[in-house]
Amino acid sequence: MNKIITVVGGSYIEECCFPEFTISRGSGVRAACILNGLRDIVELNTVLGPRSRSRFQKITAKKGITLHAREGTADIWFRYRHPLAKPTIFQANLSVAQKHHISTKDALVFGMIEGRPQVTANRVVYDPQDGHRSKPFDFNESTAKELAIVASLSEAQAITGERNTADAATKLLSSPSCVAVVIKCGPQGALVATPTSQRWVFAFPSENVWKIGSGDVFSAAYAHAWLAEGKDPLESAWFASRMVTAYVNSRQEAFTPEEMGRIRAEAATAVLHKTMPAAREIPKGQIYLAGPFFTTAQQWLIDEARSAFLDMGFRVFSPVHHVGRGGANEVAPADLIGLDDSSLVFAILDGLDSGTIFEVGYARAKGIPVVGVAEACDDNALTMLHGSGCLITHDFTTGIYTACWKLMNDV
């Protein structure tokens, strides 16, 4: 018999500028769709704004998700410049929802912009969702007989006040009824902690990376494995990691039996052969950031790439930041020293800037791997780059992750 899982979470509009994409999801609806695709019986408790109500009602009705919706005072939507960017959140005339109580058996609970309802349940997977503003599960008197917390490192740090991942996990485990904690740490993987062990799971590299919603998918897949299938926390985390890879590679929320067979098999193999007692260290080798910076748009993209790598813990050499502008006799030697000291080149290829192409050629002649992003280049213009072993993608986010995985020897 299929398991009934109650999902508590937001219903929001998500808009991405490039690649251009708009979808009606949010953490609650996306998780409900994932669980529905895994053949769970899903009851979604959410808040719906006046203008978006009908569209979310249609989505849940089509998928057979039972909807329990309170009336919201505003429609909320997230706008991303690209999938790795911090979103701008629009919320016209939003007021915090009145206190609401939900009693159920098994639940997946997300933090909500409108205010999370009080939940009483036997078993709960809790994803705080709110970065440095994250709150403990029981801050509004919610209770669970067994609680599993799935959080990003920044969320775990906000709740516990601990900077170290292991210390944050230990403190979260002291929460009432908490039996498992998963702390996601980007390229280093995720720490899976229980009262008796701390072990690490890692991402499965993918050909494409669609980052928006990946955290929702992880929590939903973890909830399915732990709540519905009775898997232990480590098995559940590996299954969630493999499900995220399937999602970011395709944006799909449901998979064929054959695809699910591969997902389950690879997750099960990883439990036995890839689990580690410690996080993988971020490589000390630096990334050389090659690309033009002669217009506002070009400089903005350089800054975005640099910030993304730095946020993940990688060292970056950026000519415009480390060397600056100047004469050829000053800039070129300093840039070449930076190239010689680098372990990988990340090249922004749009416009086929002559300096960038030279840096790519110099790097390949030196045996330095190159990952390039060409969002608006004809492939015919990239023949020599493809032929010399450069990894070229047409998507900025995919390029960033490919560079990270390459430096960590995952591709």
Backbone torsions as a table, in degrees:
resi	resn	phi	psi	omega
1	MET	NA	133.8	-178.7
2	ASN	-68.3	147.6	-176.8
3	LYS	-82.2	143.4	173.2
4	ILE	-94.0	122.9	178.6
5	ILE	-122.2	127.2	176.0
6	THR	-89.9	126.2	177.2
7	VAL	-106.7	129.7	175.1
8	VAL	-117.6	115.7	-177.3
9	GLY	-177.3	176.6	-173.8
10	GLY	-81.0	157.6	174.7
11	SER	-123.7	103.8	-171.9
12	TYR	-130.6	156.4	172.8
13	ILE	-87.3	135.0	-180.0
14	GLU	-120.7	126.1	-177.0
15	GLU	-126.7	127.8	176.4
16	CYS	-115.3	134.0	-177.6
17	CYS	-76.2	-45.4	178.2
18	PHE	-149.6	121.7	-3.1
19	PRO	-63.0	141.6	-175.5
20	GLU	-66.9	125.8	-174.7
21	PHE	-164.2	134.0	175.6
22	THR	-134.2	133.4	-178.5
23	ILE	-147.9	149.8	177.0
24	SER	-97.4	101.2	-178.1
25	ARG	-141.7	-94.9	-168.1
26	GLY	83.1	165.6	-173.0
27	SER	-60.2	-43.0	-176.5
28	GLY	-66.1	-49.8	-177.5
29	VAL	-67.5	-41.7	-179.6
30	ARG	-63.2	-45.9	179.3
31	ALA	-62.0	-39.8	177.9
32	ALA	-61.6	-40.4	179.0
33	CYS	-66.2	-40.8	177.9
34	ILE	-63.0	-47.5	-179.9
35	LEU	-64.2	-37.2	175.4
36	ASN	-62.4	-40.5	177.1
37	GLY	-65.9	-23.3	176.7
38	LEU	-90.5	9.1	174.7
39	ARG	73.7	22.7	172.2
40	ASP	-83.2	155.5	172.1
41	ILE	-88.7	122.0	-169.0
42	VAL	-116.8	131.9	170.4
43	GLU	-115.7	119.6	-176.6
44	LEU	-103.8	122.4	173.8
45	ASN	-106.3	120.0	-173.1
46	THR	-151.7	-178.5	174.9
47	VAL	-121.4	132.4	-178.1
48	LEU	-118.2	131.6	177.3
49	GLY	-74.2	165.1	-174.0
50	PRO	-64.2	-37.1	-176.6
51	ARG	-88.1	-26.2	-177.0
52	SER	-95.4	-4.8	-175.2
53	ARG	-53.4	-49.9	-173.6
54	SER	-64.9	-37.6	-177.9
55	ARG	-67.1	-38.4	178.2
56	PHE	-72.2	-32.8	175.5
57	GLN	-63.3	-39.1	178.8
58	LYS	-66.9	-41.6	-179.2
59	ILE	-61.7	-49.6	-177.0
60	THR	-68.8	-36.4	178.5
61	ALA	-65.1	-41.6	-178.9
62	LYS	-63.2	-36.6	-177.1
63	LYS	-91.1	-4.7	179.6
64	GLY	77.1	27.5	178.4
65	ILE	-92.2	127.7	177.5
66	THR	-73.7	124.6	-173.9
67	LEU	-108.0	125.9	171.3
68	HIS	-119.4	102.8	-171.5
69	ALA	-119.6	130.0	170.5
70	ARG	-89.9	155.4	-179.4
71	GLU	-80.4	126.8	177.1
72	GLY	-96.7	159.5	180.0
73	THR	-87.1	-10.7	-175.7
74	ALA	-152.6	155.7	169.6
75	ASP	-89.6	138.4	-176.8
76	ILE	-118.8	132.5	175.2
77	TRP	-140.9	151.8	-177.8
78	PHE	-108.8	133.3	178.9
79	ARG	-119.9	118.5	179.7
80	TYR	-107.2	134.5	172.6
81	ARG	-70.1	-36.8	173.5
82	HIS	-153.6	165.4	-171.1
83	PRO	-61.6	-19.6	178.7
84	LEU	-92.1	-8.6	-173.8
85	ALA	-77.4	152.7	171.9
86	LYS	-71.6	128.4	-174.1
87	PRO	-77.6	153.5	165.8
88	THR	-90.0	130.1	-176.5
89	ILE	-105.6	121.8	178.7
90	PHE	-102.7	130.7	-178.3
91	GLN	-151.8	91.6	-176.1
92	ALA	-74.6	123.2	173.5
93	ASN	54.3	41.7	-177.7
94	LEU	-77.7	135.0	170.8
95	SER	-123.6	148.7	-177.9
96	VAL	-66.9	136.5	-178.0
97	ALA	-64.9	148.4	176.7
98	GLN	-67.8	157.1	-177.5
99	LYS	-57.2	133.3	-175.5
100	HIS	-140.1	143.2	-177.0
101	HIS	-120.5	136.8	177.3
102	ILE	-125.8	129.5	176.7
103	SER	-118.1	127.8	-175.7
104	THR	-156.2	-178.5	-178.6
105	LYS	-95.0	-59.8	-178.6
106	ASP	-121.9	131.7	-173.9
107	ALA	-142.2	147.8	167.7
108	LEU	-112.7	117.9	-172.2
109	VAL	-119.8	127.0	177.1
110	PHE	-109.8	152.2	166.6
111	GLY	-63.3	149.8	-176.1
112	MET	-133.8	141.0	178.0
113	ILE	-60.9	-38.1	-176.4
114	GLU	-76.0	-10.2	-174.3
115	GLY	109.0	122.6	-176.5
116	ARG	-78.9	134.0	177.6
117	PRO	-70.3	160.0	175.5
118	GLN	-73.9	131.8	-176.5
119	VAL	-122.1	134.5	170.9
120	THR	-121.1	121.9	-175.8
121	ALA	-151.7	164.5	174.6
122	ASN	-74.0	-52.4	-178.2
123	ARG	-131.0	135.5	-177.0
124	VAL	-136.3	135.7	163.2
125	VAL	-101.8	124.7	-175.2
126	TYR	-118.5	124.9	176.0
127	ASP	-118.5	107.6	-172.8
128	PRO	-66.4	-31.1	167.2
129	GLN	69.9	1.9	-167.1
130	ASP	-126.9	30.2	173.7
131	GLY	53.3	-132.7	-176.0
132	HIS	-72.0	-6.2	177.2
133	ARG	-100.6	10.0	-175.9
134	SER	-61.4	148.6	-178.9
135	LYS	-125.3	152.9	177.1
136	PRO	-62.1	159.0	-179.9
137	PHE	-59.9	-38.8	-173.9
138	ASP	-91.4	12.7	-177.3
139	PHE	-62.7	-28.4	179.0
140	ASN	-108.1	26.7	177.4
141	GLU	72.2	19.8	171.9
142	SER	-68.7	147.6	-178.8
143	THR	-137.6	152.3	174.8
144	ALA	-147.6	145.3	175.2
145	LYS	-73.0	-33.9	173.7
146	GLU	-135.6	128.1	-176.5
147	LEU	-124.0	130.3	171.1
148	ALA	-116.2	129.2	-178.6
149	ILE	-106.6	126.0	175.3
150	VAL	-117.4	114.6	-172.3
151	ALA	-143.1	154.9	168.9
152	SER	-75.0	165.6	179.6
153	LEU	-60.3	-42.3	-179.3
154	SER	-63.6	-36.8	178.0
155	GLU	-68.1	-42.3	178.5
156	ALA	-63.6	-39.9	178.3
157	GLN	-64.8	-39.6	-179.6
158	ALA	-64.8	-40.9	-177.2
159	ILE	-72.4	-39.5	-171.9
160	THR	-98.4	-24.4	-173.1
161	GLY	79.0	2.3	178.8
162	GLU	-93.3	138.9	179.1
163	ARG	-89.7	-35.7	-178.4
164	ASN	-75.3	135.9	-175.7
165	THR	-60.5	-47.3	-178.3
166	ALA	-64.1	-39.8	179.1
167	ASP	-66.4	-39.3	177.9
168	ALA	-63.1	-41.3	179.2
169	ALA	-63.5	-43.2	179.7
170	THR	-61.6	-41.1	180.0
171	LYS	-68.9	-39.4	177.4
172	LEU	-63.1	-35.5	179.4
173	LEU	-66.5	-17.4	176.4
174	SER	-82.2	-4.1	176.1
175	SER	-63.5	150.1	-179.0
176	PRO	-53.6	125.1	174.3
177	SER	67.8	10.0	-178.2
178	CYS	-75.5	124.3	-178.2
179	VAL	-113.9	-13.0	-179.3
180	ALA	-156.6	145.3	177.9
181	VAL	-135.3	134.1	171.4
182	VAL	-120.5	122.2	177.9
183	ILE	-115.5	116.5	-177.2
184	LYS	-85.3	128.2	-173.3
185	CYS	-125.7	38.7	175.2
186	GLY	61.8	-135.1	-175.7
187	PRO	-62.3	-20.3	179.4
188	GLN	-76.8	-10.5	179.3
189	GLY	102.3	-156.1	-179.2
190	ALA	-133.9	134.2	176.6
191	LEU	-84.2	127.2	175.8
192	VAL	-109.4	112.9	-174.3
193	ALA	-119.1	137.9	171.4
194	THR	-129.7	174.1	178.8
195	PRO	-60.0	-16.5	-176.4
196	THR	-114.9	-8.1	-177.0
197	SER	-158.4	158.2	170.9
198	GLN	-134.8	117.5	-179.0
199	ARG	-135.7	163.9	-172.3
200	TRP	-118.5	137.9	171.0
201	VAL	-115.0	162.0	-174.3
202	PHE	-133.7	167.5	178.8
203	ALA	-77.0	151.6	170.1
204	PHE	-96.4	115.8	179.5
205	PRO	-57.7	148.0	-179.2
206	SER	-132.3	160.9	-179.1
207	GLU	-68.5	-36.6	178.7
208	ASN	-124.6	155.7	178.8
209	VAL	-134.4	111.4	172.3
210	TRP	-109.3	101.1	-167.7
211	LYS	-77.3	-29.1	-174.2
212	ILE	-63.6	121.7	178.4
213	GLY	90.9	-2.7	-176.0
214	SER	-64.5	-35.2	177.5
215	GLY	-66.0	-37.8	176.5
216	ASP	-61.7	-41.4	-178.8
217	VAL	-65.5	-42.1	178.8
218	PHE	-57.8	-48.7	-177.9
219	SER	-64.5	-39.5	179.5
220	ALA	-65.8	-44.3	180.0
221	ALA	-66.4	-39.0	176.4
222	TYR	-62.1	-43.8	179.5
223	ALA	-61.2	-41.6	179.1
224	HIS	-61.1	-48.8	-176.3
225	ALA	-65.6	-41.9	-174.7
226	TRP	-81.3	-44.3	-176.3
227	LEU	-82.4	-45.2	-172.5
228	ALA	-90.3	-36.4	-174.9
229	GLU	-102.3	-9.1	177.6
230	GLY	71.6	22.2	178.0
231	LYS	-73.5	156.5	178.5
232	ASP	-76.8	168.5	-175.2
233	PRO	-57.3	-38.1	-179.9
234	LEU	-68.2	-47.3	177.6
235	GLU	-60.3	-40.4	-179.0
236	SER	-64.2	-40.0	-179.1
237	ALA	-68.8	-39.5	177.4
238	TRP	-66.2	-40.1	176.2
239	PHE	-62.0	-42.7	179.1
240	ALA	-63.0	-41.3	179.3
241	SER	-61.8	-43.5	-179.4
242	ARG	-69.3	-34.9	176.4
243	MET	-65.9	-38.0	177.5
244	VAL	-61.6	-41.9	178.6
245	THR	-61.2	-41.8	177.6
246	ALA	-62.3	-39.7	-179.4
247	TYR	-69.4	-50.4	-175.2
248	VAL	-67.5	-22.8	179.5
249	ASN	-80.0	-24.4	-171.5
250	SER	-131.4	-16.4	-171.1
251	ARG	64.3	13.1	178.6
252	GLN	-78.9	150.9	177.2
253	GLU	-113.5	-3.0	176.1
254	ALA	-146.7	148.5	-174.0
255	PHE	-132.7	155.3	-179.6
256	THR	-68.0	161.4	176.3
257	PRO	-55.7	-37.1	179.4
258	GLU	-65.9	-43.4	178.3
259	GLU	-64.5	-41.9	179.0
260	MET	-65.5	-32.9	176.8
261	GLY	-61.8	-42.7	178.6
262	ARG	-67.4	-41.7	179.9
263	ILE	-59.9	-47.0	-178.4
264	ARG	-66.4	-40.1	-178.6
265	ALA	-66.0	-42.8	-179.7
266	GLU	-68.3	-36.6	176.5
267	ALA	-65.0	-43.4	-180.0
268	ALA	-64.3	-39.3	177.7
269	THR	-65.0	-39.4	-179.6
270	ALA	-63.9	-36.8	178.5
271	VAL	-55.0	-42.0	-174.9
272	LEU	-82.2	-33.8	-167.8
273	HIS	-117.1	-12.4	-176.3
274	LYS	-118.0	-10.9	178.7
275	THR	-62.4	135.7	-177.8
276	MET	-127.1	153.4	178.6
277	PRO	-80.2	-11.2	-177.4
278	ALA	-143.1	162.4	177.7
279	ALA	-69.5	150.7	171.1
280	ARG	-75.1	138.1	178.8
281	GLU	-74.2	143.7	171.8
282	ILE	-69.6	129.1	-178.1
283	PRO	-56.8	144.6	179.7
284	LYS	-77.2	-20.8	-179.7
285	GLY	-61.6	140.2	-175.8
286	GLN	-89.8	156.5	175.1
287	ILE	-99.6	126.9	176.6
288	TYR	-89.5	123.0	-176.5
289	LEU	-96.9	101.7	-177.8
290	ALA	-100.0	131.4	177.8
291	GLY	168.8	157.4	179.8
292	PRO	-72.3	151.5	179.8
293	PHE	-142.7	45.1	-172.6
294	PHE	-103.8	-3.6	175.7
295	THR	-132.3	167.8	178.2
296	THR	-58.6	-44.0	-178.6
297	ALA	-64.6	-42.3	179.9
298	GLN	-64.5	-44.4	179.8
299	GLN	-64.0	-39.4	178.5
300	TRP	-59.7	-43.5	-177.9
301	LEU	-68.2	-38.3	174.9
302	ILE	-59.7	-45.8	179.8
303	ASP	-61.9	-41.0	179.7
304	GLU	-62.8	-44.8	179.7
305	ALA	-64.2	-45.5	-179.8
306	ARG	-60.9	-45.2	-179.6
307	SER	-62.9	-39.7	-179.7
308	ALA	-61.9	-46.3	-180.0
309	PHE	-66.2	-43.4	-179.7
310	LEU	-64.3	-39.4	178.7
311	ASP	-61.9	-29.6	178.7
312	MET	-85.9	-3.4	175.5
313	GLY	97.3	8.1	-178.7
314	PHE	-88.3	153.3	173.7
315	ARG	-84.1	138.9	-176.9
316	VAL	-131.5	133.2	168.6
317	PHE	-107.2	115.3	179.5
318	SER	-116.5	115.2	-176.9
319	PRO	-51.5	-42.6	-176.9
320	VAL	-70.2	-28.7	179.8
321	HIS	-87.4	-36.2	-175.0
322	HIS	-94.6	-28.4	-178.3
323	VAL	-111.4	-42.5	-179.0
324	GLY	83.8	-168.2	-179.7
325	ARG	-92.3	157.1	179.2
326	GLY	168.6	-170.9	179.8
327	GLY	-73.2	159.1	-177.4
328	ALA	-57.2	-39.6	-177.7
329	ASN	-68.9	-19.6	178.4
330	GLU	-94.0	-44.7	-172.3
331	VAL	-74.7	-48.8	-173.2
332	ALA	-58.7	-49.2	179.7
333	PRO	-61.0	-39.7	-179.9
334	ALA	-66.3	-39.8	178.4
335	ASP	-65.2	-39.3	-179.4
336	LEU	-67.0	-34.9	174.8
337	ILE	-62.8	-42.6	176.9
338	GLY	-60.5	-40.6	177.4
339	LEU	-64.1	-45.4	-178.9
340	ASP	-61.5	-29.7	-177.9
341	ASP	-90.5	4.5	-174.6
342	SER	-101.4	152.8	179.2
343	SER	-100.2	-14.0	-179.6
344	LEU	-159.9	147.2	174.8
345	VAL	-110.8	128.9	172.0
346	PHE	-107.3	115.1	-171.4
347	ALA	-113.8	128.3	173.1
348	ILE	-93.9	111.4	-165.4
349	LEU	-99.6	-11.4	-179.7
350	ASP	-57.3	133.4	-176.7
351	GLY	90.8	-13.4	179.4
352	LEU	47.3	50.2	178.2
353	ASP	-56.1	133.4	-174.3
354	SER	-62.3	-39.2	179.0
355	GLY	-64.0	-40.7	179.4
356	THR	-65.3	-43.7	179.2
357	ILE	-62.4	-39.8	177.1
358	PHE	-61.7	-44.7	-179.0
359	GLU	-62.7	-38.2	177.3
360	VAL	-63.7	-47.2	179.6
361	GLY	-62.4	-41.2	178.7
362	TYR	-62.1	-43.8	-179.4
363	ALA	-63.1	-44.8	-179.0
364	ARG	-66.3	-36.2	177.2
365	ALA	-63.3	-29.7	179.2
366	LYS	-88.6	-2.7	-178.8
367	GLY	80.7	16.7	179.2
368	ILE	-86.6	125.6	-179.8
369	PRO	-64.2	149.1	-178.5
370	VAL	-128.2	130.6	169.9
371	VAL	-115.4	124.5	-176.7
372	GLY	-118.8	148.7	174.7
373	VAL	-115.5	122.6	-179.6
374	ALA	-130.8	85.1	-176.8
375	GLU	-74.8	-27.0	-174.0
376	ALA	-135.3	37.4	179.5
377	CYS	-113.2	140.6	172.4
378	ASP	-71.3	135.4	-178.6
379	ASP	-59.4	-28.6	179.6
380	ASN	-62.6	-28.6	179.9
381	ALA	-79.1	-8.0	-176.2
382	LEU	-109.7	14.6	-174.4
383	THR	-55.7	-48.0	-177.9
384	MET	-65.9	-33.5	179.5
385	LEU	-70.1	-44.9	175.9
386	HIS	-60.3	-44.5	-175.8
387	GLY	-69.1	-19.8	-179.4
388	SER	-98.3	11.1	173.1
389	GLY	93.4	9.4	176.5
390	CYS	-71.6	144.4	173.8
391	LEU	-94.1	112.7	-174.5
392	ILE	-113.0	132.1	175.5
393	THR	-127.8	157.3	178.9
394	HIS	-100.7	11.8	-176.7
395	ASP	-129.5	128.9	-175.6
396	PHE	-61.0	-49.7	-177.6
397	THR	-62.7	-44.2	177.4
398	THR	-60.0	-40.2	179.2
399	GLY	-62.1	-43.0	179.1
400	ILE	-60.0	-48.5	-178.5
401	TYR	-68.5	-37.2	177.9
402	THR	-60.9	-41.3	178.1
403	ALA	-62.8	-43.2	179.4
404	CYS	-63.1	-47.2	-179.6
405	TRP	-63.8	-39.1	179.2
406	LYS	-62.7	-44.1	-179.7
407	LEU	-66.1	-30.3	178.9
408	MET	-92.1	12.0	175.8
409	ASN	63.4	32.3	178.0
410	ASP	-95.5	-12.2	177.8
411	VAL	-131.0	NA	NA
